[in-house]
Amino acid sequence: MEVELKEMLHDLESLKQSLPDPSHRASIDKLRLRVEQLTSLEKSGPARRLKVKDMSAEVVDSNPYSRLMALQRMGIVENYERIREFSVAIVGIGGVGSVAAEMLTRCGIGRLLLYDYDKVELANMNRLFFRPEQVNMTKTDAAVQTLSDINPDVILESYTMNITTVQGFETFVSSLKNKSFRPNKEGSGVDLVLSCVDNYEARMAVNQACNEMNQTWMESGVSEDAVSGHIQLLIPGETACFACAPPLVVASGIDERTLKREGVCAASLPTTMGVVAGLLVQNTLKFLLNFGQVSPYLGYNSLKDYFPTMEMKPNPQCSNVACLERQKDYIVAKPARDVALKAKVEAEALLVPECPLHADNEWSISVVDDSGLDGMDAASSDTLPEGLVRELPSADKAQELPTSEAPLTSNDDLEDLRRQLEALNS
């Protein structure tokens, strides 16, 4: 905007000089003054970050990626700049989803797809991310507004819809299949789907779509009392899908919609939401950039600071037909995948060069093999300098007990002991 205003001032000045009639110059000066006022207002407004073409590791205050690229220099990540190639879909832009979207945006993710049908309310202000002036905006529009200011390099796509409806589900699946961002990508158009919804029906919709598309996804949730939560990695066919082990309420045949009561809402803590969102995004980064150990399931209990982990295998009797198909595909492909994995591990082991543990040794510390010390005279270390004598005997020499001239006799026999006892008692 500032550039356009400067060009307008230049055009007004040129117009003023070209006018033959001086009486029109007053109007030009009035317009120029107005443009100058707009220019000052633009300068006083919040500064917007410009787009960055390439990620750089240069350590300067103006580089928004320097601390992220430091992960590469420290050997945590092999190539952090690859994060710009990935697409992540976030379903549910609420207490967890909005914070997860912000974290991924700050990390420089390439493309974010945002799904939600709700609007921002004042009741959401106890959570992170949303601001009071965004009340009555759709959550997706409010998210795009905030995230584009934080990092304009991220491509943002928003979908204001309910994925549990027939039309919404079809649009959801279609958007996941769109490969316009990376045409050569295998499979779907996204690398990962993050479920941050708060109800079973929406989770089952995500589960169905990902099973049909063979799409890896992560599920997250926070308990109704807001003091515990979890994240879970779901790989169709390899791990349990959401229908393989349904929640107890659903497994008992109770409709979750009947549990909601008028005037009663679930508790919500920004701390728990933030922790779960952080765990979710951390797992996402490890999955995408291939570092560390990706957690198959990680729980969080804030009352006891307890983080349980577990693995859940798929249920052979799962009620989801698409899940059963993925299980069959996984079993068929498993032998070839195991052989390829073994070959990869062996190849990586051969590529590891043998080098000193510490190449830099400014203190000239050396390690000596102690096997050569066996033949050395151990007594040489006990030799004292001239003029010094030992006050105490050496601890290495066994103390000799004084010997008496009288030979030691054996104990009296039992008969002698009996006579002595009788003499004492008499």
Secondary structure, 3 states (H helix, E strand, C coil): CHHHHHHHHHHHHHHHHHCCCHHHHHHHHHHHHHHHHHHHHHHHCCCCCCCCCCCCCCCCCCCCCHHHHHHHHCCCCCCHHHHHHCEEEEECCCCCHHHHHHHHHHHCCCEEEEEECCECCHHHCCCCCCCHHHCCCEHHHHHHHHHHHHCCCCEEEEEECCCCCHHHHHHHHHHHHCCCCCCCCCCCCCCEEEECCCCHHHHHHHHHHHHHHCCCEEEEEECCCCCEEEEEEECCCCCCCCCCCCCHHHHCCCCHHHHCCCCCCCCCCHHHHHHHHHHHHHHHHHHHHCCCCCCCEEEEECCCCECCECCCCCCCCCCCHHHHHHHHHHHHHHHHHHHHHHHHHHHHHHHCCCCCCCCCCCCCCCCCCHHHHCCCCHHHHHCCCCCCCCCCCCCCCCCCCCCCCCCCCCCCCHHHHHHHHHHHHC
